[in-house]
């Protein structure tokens, strides 16, 4: 199973980033690999989404359930087609100069060779996804003065911890 944890400090508010991440129907416009997202069954604190994501050379269709607590937490679980298990947790922790983002992603695919590729690509894919969110935040909310810092870790049993600045 591919597992990544990313921590980033940014100059945007928790509310701004919460709204950006919750707006899944706009992902195809700015998140690499997201081809389609359609939200259904909206309720207070949750919704379902049918999505198509391109992973490497393969298109994966899956359904996810998103639960959230405004403006601090978004949790996504999903499965479908070749996606055996998807779990994504976002936390937004307010700071005086913006907020801290904690993102955990766990992905299990049904096809073993694809799973190995996903494990290899998960570090770059998770960072690219977060970078896409930050570029969209800049487009929507303008440039913020606080310097962003990022740290990321993979599955501790398979990958050494890594630190990156983006």
C-alpha positions in Angstrom: 0.0 0.0 0.0 1.3 3.5 -0.9 1.4 5.8 2.1 2.5 9.4 2.2 2.4 12.1 4.9 3.1 15.7 3.9 3.3 18.7 6.2 3.3 22.2 4.8 3.2 25.7 6.4 1.6 28.3 4.1 0.4 31.9 4.3 -3.2 31.2 3.5 -5.9 30.8 6.2 -7.3 27.5 7.2 -10.7 28.6 5.9 -9.3 29.5 2.4 -7.6 26.1 2.0 -10.5 24.2 3.5 -12.8 25.7 0.9 -10.3 25.0 -1.9 -9.9 21.3 -1.0 -13.6 20.8 -0.5 -14.3 22.1 -4.0 -13.6 18.7 -5.6 -15.7 19.4 -8.8 -13.0 21.9 -9.8 -10.1 19.5 -9.4 -10.0 18.5 -13.1 -9.1 22.2 -13.9 -6.0 22.2 -11.8 -5.0 18.9 -10.2 -2.8 16.8 -12.5 -4.4 13.5 -13.4 -8.0 14.4 -12.3 -10.2 14.0 -15.3 -13.7 14.2 -13.8 -15.5 14.7 -10.5 -19.2 14.8 -9.9 -20.6 15.4 -6.4 -23.8 13.7 -5.3 -25.7 13.0 -2.1 -24.7 16.3 -0.3 -25.5 16.3 3.4 -24.4 18.4 6.3 -20.8 17.4 6.9 -20.5 15.0 4.0 -20.9 14.2 0.3 -20.2 11.5 -2.3 -18.1 11.9 -5.4 -17.8 9.9 -8.6 -14.3 10.5 -10.0 -12.0 9.5 -12.8 -8.3 9.9 -12.2 -5.4 9.0 -14.5 -2.7 7.1 -12.7 0.3 6.6 -14.9 -1.2 5.2 -18.2 -4.4 3.9 -16.5 -7.7 5.6 -15.9 -9.3 4.7 -12.5 -12.9 5.3 -11.8 -13.9 5.3 -8.2 -16.5 6.6 -5.7 -15.5 8.5 -2.6 -17.2 9.6 0.5 -16.0 12.9 2.0 -16.7 13.9 5.6 -15.6 17.3 7.0 -15.5 19.6 9.9 -15.3 23.2 8.8 -12.6 24.6 8.6 -10.2 22.1 10.1 -10.6 18.6 8.8 -11.5 16.8 5.5 -11.4 13.0 5.3 -11.9 11.1 2.1 -12.4 7.3 1.7 -13.0 5.6 -1.6 -12.9 2.5 -3.8 -13.9 1.3 -7.2 -12.5 -0.2 -10.5 -8.9 -0.8 -9.6 -8.9 1.2 -6.4 -9.1 -1.2 -3.6 -8.5 1.4 -0.9 -8.2 5.2 -0.9 -7.9 7.3 2.2 -6.9 10.9 2.3 -7.0 13.1 5.4 -6.4 16.9 5.3 -6.0 18.9 8.5 -5.7 22.7 8.5 -4.2 24.2 11.7 -4.4 28.0 12.0 -1.3 30.1 12.7 -0.8 33.8 13.1 0.7 34.0 9.7 -1.4 31.4 7.8 -1.8 27.7 8.6 -0.2 24.3 8.7 -1.5 21.7 6.4 -1.1 18.0 7.3 -2.0 15.6 4.4 -2.0 11.8 4.7 -2.6 9.7 1.7 -3.0 5.9 1.6 -3.7 4.1 -1.7 -4.1 0.5 -2.4 -4.8 -0.7 -6.0 -6.2 -4.1 -7.0 -3.7 -4.8 -9.7 -0.4 -5.8 -8.2 1.9 -4.3 -10.8 0.0 -1.0 -10.7 0.3 -1.0 -6.9 4.1 -1.3 -7.1 4.2 1.6 -9.6 1.9 3.6 -7.3 4.2 3.0 -4.3 7.2 4.2 -6.4 5.4 7.3 -7.7 3.5 8.2 -4.5 6.1 10.6 -3.2 6.2 12.7 -6.4 2.4 12.4 -7.0 1.5 13.7 -3.5 3.9 16.6 -3.7 2.7 17.5 -7.2 -0.9 17.4 -6.0 -0.1 19.7 -3.1 1.8 22.0 -5.3 -1.2 22.2 -7.7 -3.4 23.1 -4.7 -0.9 25.9 -3.7 -0.8 27.2 -7.3 -4.6 27.3 -7.3 -4.7 29.0 -3.9 -2.3 31.7 -5.3 -4.6 32.1 -8.4 -7.8 32.4 -6.2 -6.5 34.3 -3.2 -3.3 36.0 -4.4 0.3 35.6 -3.2 0.9 35.3 0.5 4.0 36.6 2.2 4.8 33.6 4.4 7.3 31.2 2.9 6.0 27.7 2.4 7.9 24.8 3.9 7.2 21.2 3.2 8.2 18.0 4.9 7.1 14.6 3.7 7.4 11.0 4.8 6.5 7.7 3.1 5.7 4.3 4.5 8.3 4.1 7.3 8.9 0.5 6.6 9.8 1.1 3.0 11.1 4.6 2.5 13.5 6.7 4.5 12.0 10.0 5.6 12.5 12.9 3.2 12.4 16.6 3.6 11.7 19.0 0.7 11.1 22.6 0.3 8.6 23.8 -2.3 
